[in-house]
Amino acid sequence: MRKVLIVLVALVIVVGLAGGWVVTYQALDATRLSLQATQTSLDQVQATLQNTTQSLEQTRQDLNQTQAKLLDTTKSLEQTQQTLAEQKSQTAKYIQLNETNEEKLKNKELELAASQQGLQKLQQQLDEAQKSLQLYKDTLGTQVFSAVRPPYVSGNLKEITLINNSAATNPTWKQLEVFLLADKTDKKLYVPGVYECGNFAMQLHNNAEVRGIRTAFVAVAFQSGIPHALNAFKTGDMGLVFIDDTGSTHPIELANLDLKVQLKKGEPYAASLVFSEGWGLSGSTRIVKSIEIYW
């Protein structure tokens, strides 16, 4: 019986040992598998680290290249800034030079305008001188005045007042005849001390100018006797014509007293009728001493 018990105990122990061994083997196998998995994971981590290291190296190289590019870009920007600064300086100089040139140009324009004004004045003076010269030529060198009041009195006048029309023009002989025939100045009475030759000449002058006919007041001095006044017209077809429009001391209703005068220094005062139906003196023994013409 005791032996049986011992055997049973031994069996129990053997069975227990076998079960423990099985359990231990299983645990070891599990551990081995875990270690293999851990090794695999470590291998993967190592590979990842290696890849990361390579990526970091590439990134470092890229950063170095980027830094080099940044340095080049910085240098380029510095050069560009320097170039812009130089261009700005040149632009400022150009603007200043342009402003100076514009000021000089304005001054030149002002000088040119002043010169043109001066030239216009000189041209006006030249034109007036040429007109005066032409008048002298037309009147055989007698004294000729332009826009000057005759320094004479006549009748009850304190002074001779001429009304000039800037738009008046020189007539033809026919136009002058038409005007003289219509004008009634010669029909006025000659009244000594009241209405004399100067009054007639002034009236005919002003009437002609109002009608747009250019005329002149003429003062004639003789070698003996009192002076006389008449008018001058510069016609386009008969040249300079002298007209004496002085009326009579007696009323004459039908007659026309307009006279055409041949007037020259040192020669007789020769007058003839303008119209055949006129009436008046046809000649004179008075010798002309001087002639003054006031346009």
C-alpha positions in Angstrom: 0.0 0.0 0.0 2.8 2.4 0.9 4.5 1.6 -2.4 1.3 2.3 -4.2 1.1 5.7 -2.5 4.7 6.4 -3.4 4.1 5.5 -7.0 1.0 7.7 -7.1 2.9 10.6 -5.6 5.7 10.1 -8.0 3.2 10.0 -10.9 1.7 13.2 -9.6 5.0 14.8 -9.4 6.0 13.6 -12.9 2.7 14.8 -14.3 3.1 18.2 -12.5 6.6 18.5 -13.8 5.5 17.7 -17.3 2.7 20.2 -17.2 5.1 22.8 -15.9 7.5 22.1 -18.6 4.8 22.4 -21.2 3.7 25.7 -19.7 7.3 26.9 -19.6 7.9 25.9 -23.2 4.8 27.6 -24.3 5.9 30.8 -22.4 9.4 30.6 -23.9 7.9 30.2 -27.4 5.6 33.2 -26.8 8.6 35.2 -25.6 10.6 34.2 -28.7 7.8 35.3 -30.9 7.5 38.5 -29.0 11.3 39.0 -29.4 11.0 38.3 -33.1 8.2 40.9 -33.4 10.2 43.4 -31.4 13.2 42.7 -33.6 11.1 43.3 -36.7 9.8 46.5 -35.2 13.3 47.6 -34.3 14.4 46.8 -37.8 11.5 48.9 -39.1 12.3 51.7 -36.7 16.0 51.5 -37.8 15.0 51.6 -41.4 12.7 54.6 -40.7 15.5 56.3 -38.8 17.9 55.7 -41.7 15.3 57.1 -44.1 14.8 60.1 -41.8 18.5 60.6 -41.6 18.8 60.5 -45.4 15.8 62.9 -45.6 17.4 65.2 -43.1 20.6 65.2 -45.0 18.8 66.0 -48.2 17.0 68.8 -46.3 20.3 70.1 -45.0 21.7 70.1 -48.5 18.5 71.8 -49.8 18.8 74.4 -47.0 22.4 75.0 -47.9 21.5 75.5 -51.5 18.6 77.8 -50.5 20.9 79.8 -48.2 23.3 80.2 -51.1 20.5 81.3 -53.3 19.4 83.7 -50.6 22.9 85.1 -50.5 22.9 85.6 -54.3 19.4 87.1 -54.1 20.6 89.5 -51.3 23.6 90.5 -53.4 21.3 91.0 -56.4 18.9 93.1 -54.3 21.8 95.2 -53.0 23.0 95.8 -56.6 19.5 96.6 -57.7 19.1 99.0 -54.8 22.4 100.6 -55.7 21.3 100.8 -59.4 17.9 102.3 -58.3 19.7 104.8 -56.1 21.9 105.8 -59.0 18.9 106.1 -61.3 17.1 108.1 -58.7 20.0 110.4 -58.5 20.2 110.7 -62.3 16.5 111.3 -62.5 16.7 114.0 -59.9 19.5 115.7 -61.9 17.5 115.3 -65.1 14.4 116.8 -63.4 16.5 119.7 -62.1 18.1 120.1 -65.5 14.6 119.9 -67.1 13.2 122.5 -64.7 16.2 124.7 -65.5 15.7 124.2 -69.2 11.9 124.9 -68.8 12.7 128.1 -66.9 15.2 129.1 -69.6 12.6 128.3 -72.3 10.0 130.4 -70.5 12.5 133.2 -70.3 13.3 132.8 -74.0 9.6 132.8 -74.8 9.1 136.0 -72.8 12.1 137.5 -74.6 10.7 136.4 -77.9 7.3 137.8 -77.1 8.9 141.1 -76.1 10.9 141.0 -79.3 7.8 140.4 -81.3 6.0 143.3 -79.6 9.0 145.4 -80.3 9.0 144.2 -83.9 5.3 144.9 -84.2 5.9 148.5 -83.0 8.8 148.9 -85.4 6.6 147.5 -88.2 3.9 150.0 -87.3 6.4 152.8 -87.2 7.7 151.6 -90.6 4.2 151.4 -92.0 3.5 154.9 -90.8 6.8 156.1 -92.2 6.0 154.5 -95.5 2.6 156.0 -95.5 4.1 159.4 -94.8 6.7 158.9 -97.5 4.0 157.9 -99.9 2.0 161.0 -99.0 5.1 163.1 -99.5 5.6 161.6 -103.0 1.9 162.1 -103.8 2.0 165.7 -102.8 5.2 166.8 -104.5 7.2 167.2 -101.3 4.8 169.5 -99.5 4.4 169.3 -95.7 2.2 166.3 -94.8 0.8 165.4 -91.4 -1.0 162.3 -90.1 -3.5 162.4 -87.2 -2.4 166.0 -86.4 -4.9 168.8 -85.8 -4.4 171.8 -88.1 -3.2 174.7 -86.0 -5.6 177.2 -87.5 -8.9 178.9 -86.8 -11.7 179.9 -89.3 -14.8 181.9 -88.9 -16.2 181.5 -85.5 -14.2 178.3 -84.8 -11.6 178.3 -82.0 -9.9 175.3 -83.7 -10.3 173.0 -86.7 -11.7 169.7 -85.5 -11.3 166.8 -88.0 -13.3 163.6 -87.6 -11.4 160.6 -89.1 -12.9 157.2 -89.9 -10.4 154.4 -89.5 -12.4 152.3 -92.0 -12.5 155.0 -94.7 -10.8 154.2 -98.0 -9.5 156.0 -101.0 -12.2 156.6 -103.7 -12.2 156.4 -107.4 -12.7 159.7 -109.3 -16.3 158.6 -110.1 -17.1 157.8 -106.5 -15.7 161.2 -105.5 -17.9 162.9 -108.1 -21.0 161.1 -106.8 -20.2 162.2 -103.3 -19.5 165.8 -104.3 -22.7 166.1 -106.3 -24.8 164.8 -103.3 -22.9 166.8 -100.7 -24.4 170.2 -99.9 -21.4 171.9 -98.2 -20.8 174.2 -101.1 -24.4 175.5 -100.9 -23.6 177.1 -97.5 -23.1 180.9 -97.5 -19.6 182.3 -97.1 -19.8 184.7 -94.2 -16.6 186.6 -93.3 -15.7 186.1 -89.7 -18.5 183.6 -89.2 -18.3 180.8 -91.8 -15.1 180.9 -94.0 -13.0 178.6 -96.1 -11.7 176.6 -93.1 -15.3 175.9 -92.0 -16.1 174.6 -95.5 -13.0 172.4 -95.7 -13.6 171.0 -92.2 -17.2 170.2 -93.0 -16.4 168.5 -96.4 -13.7 166.5 -94.7 -16.0 165.2 -91.9 -18.9 164.5 -94.3 -16.6 162.4 -96.5 -15.0 160.5 -93.6 -18.5 159.6 -92.3 -19.4 158.2 -95.7 -16.2 156.1 -95.7 -14.2 158.3 -98.1 -10.7 159.1 -96.9 -9.9 162.8 -97.2 -7.4 165.5 -96.0 -7.6 169.1 -94.8 -5.3 171.3 -96.8 -3.9 174.7 -95.8 -2.4 176.9 -98.5 -0.4 180.0 -98.0 0.2 182.5 -100.9 3.1 184.8 -101.6 0.6 187.6 -101.0 -2.9 187.7 -99.5 -4.7 185.7 -96.9 -4.3 181.8 -96.7 -6.9 179.5 -97.9 -8.3 176.0 -97.0 -9.5 173.2 -99.2 -9.5 169.4 -99.3 -7.4 166.6 -100.9 -8.5 163.1 -102.0 -6.2 160.3 -103.1 -8.1 158.6 -105.9 -7.3 155.2 -107.2 -7.4 156.2 -110.9 -6.5 159.9 -111.0 -4.0 160.2 -108.1 -4.1 163.1 -105.7 -7.0 165.5 -106.3 -7.5 168.8 -104.6 -11.1 170.0 -104.2 -12.2 173.5 -103.2 -15.7 173.4 -101.7 -15.9 177.0 -100.5 -19.4 178.6 -101.0 -20.4 182.0 -102.3 -21.3 185.1 -100.3 -24.7 185.1 -102.2 -27.3 182.3 -102.3 -27.1 180.3 -105.5 -29.8 177.6 -105.6 -29.1 175.8 -108.9 -25.3 176.1 -109.3 -22.7 173.7 -108.0 -19.5 175.4 -106.6 -17.2 172.4 -106.3 -13.8 173.2 -107.8 -11.0 171.0 -108.9 -7.6 172.7 -108.1 -4.2 172.4 -109.7 -2.0 173.0 -106.7 1.8 173.3 -106.8 4.3 175.5 -104.9 5.5 178.5 -106.9 2.6 178.3 -109.4 -0.8 180.0 -109.6 -3.8 178.6 -107.7 -5.6 177.2 -110.8 -9.3 176.1 -110.2 -11.8 174.6 -112.6 -15.4 173.4 -112.2 -16.0 169.8 -111.4 -19.5 169.8 -112.9 -20.4 171.6 -116.1 -23.6 173.1 -114.5 -21.5 174.6 -111.8 -20.6 178.1 -111.2 -17.4 179.6 -109.7 -14.0 181.1 -110.4 -11.9 179.4 -113.0 -8.6 181.0 -112.3 -6.5 183.1 -109.9 -3.3 185.1 -110.0 -2.3 184.1 -106.5 1.0 182.2 -106.4 1.2 179.3 -104.0 3.9 179.7 -101.4 3.4 176.6 -99.2 1.1 173.6 -98.9 0.2 171.7 -95.7 -1.9 168.5 -95.9 -3.5 167.0 -92.8 -4.7 163.4 -93.2 
